[in-house]
Every structure is written in C-alpha cells, then in structure tokens.
Amino acid sequence: MQRAEYHWATHTNERTAASYFPHNFEPVAAAGLFDFVDGETEVWPGIRLLPTPGHTPGHQSVLVESDGARLFYPADLMPTSAHVPLPWIMGYDVEPLRTLESKRAVLQRAADEQWLLLFEHDAYVLAGRVTRDGKGYGLAPVTSLSDG
C-alpha cells in the first residue's frame, strides 16, 4: 500500500470519511501486517504498483507482466471503459486534475506498450487495449482475456 494512501485513510475530512472504514484496516495496521511503499515498486517479480494519484492522493494501480505481455488494473483511476477518454473523470475523485495527469501518463504508456486494461466496475467491457488517434485515447474491447 502506498504510504500516502494510508495517511489519507487515517486523516479523513468531511468529504472523505465515508470512503474509508477503519474497522477494515486498523486491525491489519495494529498487527504490523502492512507493507508500505513510496512510489512505483515491484512487489513480486513481474508485479508492479504504480502511483496513480487523483481519486485519492495515494491511489495506486497494478501492472502485471508475464512473457512480454502486460495487464494493467487501473482500479479507480479508470473504473470503467467509459472513463478511458481523458476528460471523463469521476465526481468522487478528490483531486480531479491529478487524475487527469495520471490518466495521461498511463494511457500513453498503455498505448505505446500495448497493455491490456482490466475494468472490474464495468458491467459490459471486461478488458481492452488503448487506442490513440489525433483526438485522444479510446479503447478496443476484447471479448475474452484469451483474445488479449
């Protein structure tokens, strides 16, 4: 977990208090079971945590690489495929301009390196690859992970 996210979770305000449930993380912290990281970190061979601030200051996403293929889990940076275009940002994001910058950096890399993006909140599109044209970014959905 990004150290910044833990700090944010334990120092809430009126807008963010309903987003964090101390009973979910305080026992883990009390037992000393959190491994905090600061910035991009490989936590296991082929599994990287990438800071993607905006939804919250310490938000992170996960990049998995195996045999030259890359799968990216954006989490709340882009919870659905509809959030791939740069201007589409959730109203829940605490720092929407940082979300925009995080998305811009991720989408550029994803397009350049042919990442497969996975959307857990999307009822219709499980995954897809980022496309780019003169106007911005889009998504080419895949029908199954074996298509990716």
Secondary structure, DSSP 8 states (H G I E B T S, - for coil): -BHHHHHHHHS--TTTGGG--HHHHHHHHHTT----B-SSEEEETTEEEEE-TTSSTT-EEEEEEETTEEEEE-GGGSSSGGG-STT---TT-SSHHHHHHHHHHHHHHHHHHT-EEE-TT-SS--EEEEEEETTEEEEEEESSGGG-
